[in-house]
Amino acid sequence: MNLINPIKDTKEYKKSYDTVILGMKTLLVDSLNSLGNFKRNTYPAVFTNYFEKHHGTFEAIEKIYLLEDKKDDVLSSFSASITKQVQEELVQLKRKRDIEKSLIEYTFSITAYLNPAILEYNGAFSSIMVDNILLSWKEAFPKTNLKRATFNEINSGFRNNLCYITTAVCQTFGKSDDCYELQALRNYRDTYLISQTDGADIIREYYDIAPTIVNRIHKSPDCKEILKQIWTNYLKPCIAYIEKGQNEKCKDIYIKMVRTLQEEYMPYWS
């Protein structure tokens, strides 16, 4: 598709278009490289740096969108290019596990950085482009769970967003969001787990699959019993190990819990 409209100011359009093409090459790379800093204390500053670095690209997209007669076509084209970059990266990988890991990382980085940055720009194109990215992504990777979220939504709920399963269990027992159990596991995640070699990967994968697991548990007629079993078999002993300073044993149980629930409620990820 030729996106340059000769009826408009072609010089300005061409300049903005070239800026977008160059910027698109780094939008994904930089979001992926920022995942290691997706932590409560570092996320705001890292996101701000990401947003400021790519502000020129967003500004160029806005100019093109305002100049272009076929606005839907141009945004669909830009959005599809995001998905295409990931597809080209994945095709280079051979092992299924490497493909799944890379896809999870891209899904997470777009959710935490790219889409929120586009929405943060708050241009005429912003909301529409994010919707197009979600649509293009779902068509290419139907088993993934790419989400729409703003920076403020992620940042304000940061301490809760990675504790889906624990929160669901605690609610079953009538516990509040700041109960001891949730606080203990969040602190474990934010201090010990994130500092481990594979910690960021574990957290990223959990972030991607946990909402679907919880949603499917809630749809089960045995929901309360299932959540109570999760507490008895996994969360309670995990907290006990944290209290004893046996963090590695807690990690083992944590991973076992996620893998077991994954096999039960999301077998296509296994």
N, C-alpha and C positions, 0 to 999 in steps of 0.2 A: 504494500500500500504506500502510495506517495502522500506523505502527510503535509507537504509544503503547499500552501494555498496561494496561488498567484494573484488572487483578487485582493489579498491582504498585503500588509507591509512585508514583503518577502525577505528583505534584509534582516529585519528584527526577528521574523519567524525563524529564518535559517540559523541565526545566531543562538536563539533560545533552543532550537531543536538540537544543535550540536552540543550545547551544554547538557541537555538531558541525556543524550546518548553516552557522553563521557561519564556523567554522574551515575547512571544506572549500573555501570560496571563496578562501582564501589559501594553502592547502597547496601547490597547483600553481604559483601565481604566484610564491611565495617560492622554491620549488625551482628554477624557471626563471631567476629573477633571480640565483641563486647560482652559475650555471654558469661565469661569468667567473672565479670563484675556485676552480675545480676544478684546483688545482695542488698539487704536493707540499707546498709550504711553507704554504699557506693553507687547504687543505681541512679539516683537523681543527678549526680554530677556527670556520670558517664553518659546518661541519656542526653543531658544538655549539650555536652561536647559533640555527640553524634548529630543532634538536631542542628546545631550551629554549623558544623562542617558541611552538611548537606542542604543548608538553607538555600543556597544558590540554585541547586537542582530543582527544589520545590518551587522556587520563584520562576524558574524557566518553564516548568510544567504549567504553572498558572498562566503565564503569558501566552503559551501555545493554546491552552484551553480557551482563553478569552478571544484569541484571534481566529481560532478554527471554527469553520461552519459545521463540520461533522464532529462535534464534540464527543459524542459517545464512541465513535470509531477511534479517535486518537487516544482516549483514555483506555479503551479496551486493548489497543496495541501496546501501550506502555505497561499495562498490568500483565498482559500475557508474556511480555519479555522477562518479567520477574520469574514467572514459573518456568519459562524456557531455560533460563540460566541454571536453575536447580536441576532440571531434567538433564541438561548437558553434563553437569557435574556428576550426577548419579550414574550415568551410563558409563563413566570411567571406572566405577567401582565394580569389583567382581563378586565379593562375598555378600550374601544376603544380610548378614548382621551389620556389615559396614554400611550398606545402603540404608538399612533401617535407622541406624545411629545418625547418619548424616541427614536423613530426612527429618528426624526428630529435632535435630539441632537447627535446621533451617526453619522448621515450623515454629519453634520456640523463638528464634531471633526475629522473625517477622512479627510475631505476636508482641514481643517485648520492646522492639526498637523501631522497625520500619513502619508498620501501620500506625503506631502511636505518634511517630514523628510527622507522618503525613497529616494526621488529624490535628496535631499541635500547630502546624502551619496555618490551618483554618482558612484555606483558600476556597474559591468557588469549586475547585476540582476535588478537594480533599476527601470528603465523604463518599463521593461517587467512585473515586479511584480505589479507595479501600474496599468498597463493595465489589468492584471489579476484580481486585486481587483475590478476595475470598472466593468469588465464583470461579475464576480461572484455576485457583489452587485446588478447589474441591473437585473440579472436573479432571484435573491431572492426577490428583492423589486422593481418591474418594475415601480412603480409610483413615485419613488424618483428621485432626480436629483444630484447624486454624481458627483463631478467635479475633473478634473486633474489640479493641479496648483502647482507651485513651491513656496518656501518661498519668494523669491524675487518678484515674480509676486503679491502675496498677500500683501506683505509689501509695495511695491512701489505704489500699487493702493488702499491701505487700505481706504483712505478717500473717495474713489469713490464707492467701491464695495458694500456698504450697502445702496446706494441711487439710485438703479436702476430706480424706478418709477419716482422719482423726477428729475433725470437726463434726462429721456426720455421726460418728460413734458417740462423742461426748454429748451431742444433742439428744441422742436416744436416752442417755442417763440424766437428762435435765441439767447438764453442766453448762456454765456460761462460756463465752468466747475467751475470757481471760482466766479460765480455770487452771489449776495447777498442772494438769496433764498436758494441756495444749501449750502452756508456757514452757514446760520442760522439753517437749519435743521440738518446738520452734527454736529454742535456744540450742538444742543439740544440732539441729539442721544448720543454723546460722554460724555456729562456732566449730564444732568438730567435723561434721559431715562435709561441709563445703571446703574444708581445708585438706581433705583427703585427695589422693591422686585421681580417683574415679568419682569423687564426690559431686562435682559439677554435672557429670554425665548422668548420675543417678537422679539428681534433683530435676534436671531437664526432662528426663524420660518420665518421671513421676508427674511433673507438671502437665505433660501432654496427655497422659492416659487416665490420670486419677478422676477428672471430672466425668468422663464417660462411665468409669467403673461405678462411681457413686450414683450417677443417674440411673444406671441399670439395677443397682441394688435397691434403690428407692421404688422402682417399679415392681419389685418382687413382692408377692403377698407375705413372704417371710422376712421382710425387710428388718424388723426389729431384732429378730432372732439371729439373722446373719451378722448384723452390726455388733451384737453382744458377743458372738463367737470371735469376731475380729478383735474385740477388746480382750477376751480371755486368752486367745491363742497367740496374739502378736503384741498389741499395744501395752498391755499390763506388764508382761515380762520385759518388754523393751524399756519401759520406764524404770523398772526395778534395776536393770543393768546400768542405766544412766546414773541412778542414785548411788550405785556401788563403784562408779568410775570405770565400768567395763564397757567402754564405748564400742569396741570392735564387735562384741557379742550383740549389742543393740543393732549395729549395722547389719549383721548377718540376719537377724530376725526381720529387720525392716525390709531388706531385699527379698527375703523369703515371702513376706506378706504381699509385696507388690507383685512378685512373679506368680504366686498362687492365685491372686485375684485377677491378674491379667489373663491367665490360662482359663479361668472360669468365665470371665465376662468380656474379654477381648481376645479370643483365641487366634485371630488373624495377625496379632502382633507377636505371637510366640515363635 
